[in-house]
Amino acid sequence: MNNIQINLFNLPENDSSITNGHLSSLPKSRITRFLYHYLLLAFCCGFLLIALIPPPALAMDLAGWTCTGSCGTLGADGTVTLSPVAGTTSYGWVSTSGSNKYGLAPASIKASLAAAGGDKTTNGSKIASEFFTANAGATLDFYFNYVSSDGAGMADYAWARLLDDAGNEKAMLFTSRTKSSGATVPGQGMPPLPPGVTLTPASAPILAGTVWSPLGSSSGDCFGSGCGHTGWVHVTYPLPATGTYQLEFGVANWSDASLHSGLAFDGATLGQDVPNQPSSVVMLSKTTAVATLRASTSINYTLTATNTTPDVTHTGDYVFYEVVPAHTIFTSLAPQGGINAQTDCLGSEPAGTKCTITIHSDIAYGTPAEVTFTVTTDNLQPGPTQIFNQLYYAIPPPGCALTETPVCNPEPPPSNPPTACHTGDPACTAWPTTLPNVVLSQSTPSAAVQPSTAIAYTLTATDTTQGAPWTGGYTFYAMVPADTTFTSFTPLSGTSATITGCTAGDPEGTLCTITITSAIASGAPAQMTFTVTTLPTLPANASIINQLYYATLPEGCSLTGTPVCNPEPPPCSGGICTPPRECPAVGDPGCVSNITLAPPASPSVPAPVDSRWMLTLLALMVAAGAGYATRRRQG
């Protein structure tokens, strides 16, 4: 900081000024000379004594400031220490505790929140300084510390901004906002900061600790992840034009009016005008070696920050945004070539997440800074045609208008991933996607089955798309057919696969989830055996239907069109599944039918005859024979 011109607060409590006197002609007598030398010696000793006395303590003085809501001054208290301002004994604060004021958020914040999904701001407080006049180039300098007892998605926030003498916003100087993880400063979903605003550190995660008197009954409370304090963050901003200004600090609750948040601030001064210096123009660009994107595939984007100004070095902490593209999740950020860089995205963030990237290293002319930003595509269903990736400036380069050449991003990061690239923008890439057209089929060695018979279905997943294979994780369903129980599942040679939801003996209607974990390359189908056993008693001439269902839908495979895919999801409701009794589509290779047969007939055996009837018949035959013999003797 150069020589201080104006001190907005932290003034000595009993400030006074010294007016230099003017020494007139001196008489030339010895007494006069003695008095002259004596007074000169006394003046020098006094000056030396004053120089050795430490300066008066700098106490916060908000006299003349305008408070709306709950504001005040305080010394070191609980979690919040004194600021790094030399000699300070107190700081100013605003808090949501004790405030019944609503609608205090600036219009720029309300617009950003609305664009990011909705504004749920409730009560809050703000305080504005007296007006001050400064020349262009004078550097505004202060510290802040955001403290919140609210976490777990209850995104309370705070801000500071510069206003002109008509109350118009000239610059948003910082934002901070509760977030479950990652950086709290700058605030998520808040307006971007203008060129020239420098935060040290450039981004700040939340630190543990909420014991602070201005939070009132919430002091020491912590609702979920994300509560705590940022610590003191240093802000500098060179004024872009000569004028009359006002400084405003504010804090607001989100969604409810409980579990309070507050903001401590200190040290606002204006430094001496800075002579015009050539500034670096840093341009962003990106490349990737991927020509087409497949499902579950890593994409490495090389992000390059190039200083285009000869003989000038950008002195570190260059900040920009990367929005995780649609149909992907964030994987990692890797600085290249010794570059020191980091992001507030920790891994596995979904599409649409805004990742703040800070290059801490200097960016010299002729030595670009590179980082690798890696995401992984999802299963890409239904298949998109392009995935767009766009960089956004947090610190737009000087001379880089948002609507002119050189190309800068025409808008701050949106709430959703971009769906197009602006013509000629080197910070945007678009890559077509291609999916394997995986067709499921199955076969069985027998068309007719008996009771208590094993049926081994051979399940085949074939990638019909030339090029890179399906890289694993292909999932589909098989249901235990009617009149059977599940027996076993076995991947065949060259295939790695798992089955869940089924164990031996499970009855008909059990839904089995099959995941092929190995790659499915064109010309190298993945094969598995799915075995069931028919019941001991089968209905004659009934159909045992085995139907495969897609969990991961292949490219070009609509639910109602050609090529034939399953026309509906597995027929399950409330966890109860009904096995099909017929194949739903003619020519569906994922469905097969077996006819059940009755048990074969056993050889016939004559029924036993009652022996009593045999004896009666024999007696009749004997009697008849005896009568015949008697008649013959008589004749």
Summary of the structure (lengths in Angstrom):
residues: 635
radius of gyration: 41.9
end to end distance: 162.9
largest distance: 210.7
contacts: 1987
relative contact order: 0.09
helix: 10%
strand: 38%
